[in-house]
């Protein structure tokens, strides 16, 4: 049996970054998105080892994770185009999207015993 994957990191301190620190926020969010992509790849690799009944639960949870990751990419694109006036709202949308990725990742990790 393979070891369990650790949970994804949270936005932590960068969640409160202002428009003036947008480059730092974007760099941090991009690192987190990259870690989610790596975890999705590992999870997909493990999928092949699951028994049929576990795979059904897994597939539902993985669909939510991939949908959440796609939404995050959309929000990252919006952040890149954000103006100072829209930064707070756009950043909040991206933060909620990241939380969705975290939650979906937790559901996948807990949908089966790995």
ZIHUPE-V146000 format. One record per pair of residues at least 24 apart in sequence whose C-alpha atoms are under 7 Angstrom apart, sorted by the first residue. I is the first residue (numbers start at 0). J is the second residue. Records with the same first field share a line. If there is no record, write none. Layout:
BEGIN
I=J + J
END
This chain:
BEGIN
0=113
1=113
2=113
3=113
6=105
7=35 + 101
18=83 + 86
53=111
56=110
57=107 + 110 + 111
60=103 + 106 + 107
61=107
63=103
64=100 + 103 + 104
67=96 + 99 + 100
68=100
70=96
71=96 + 97
END
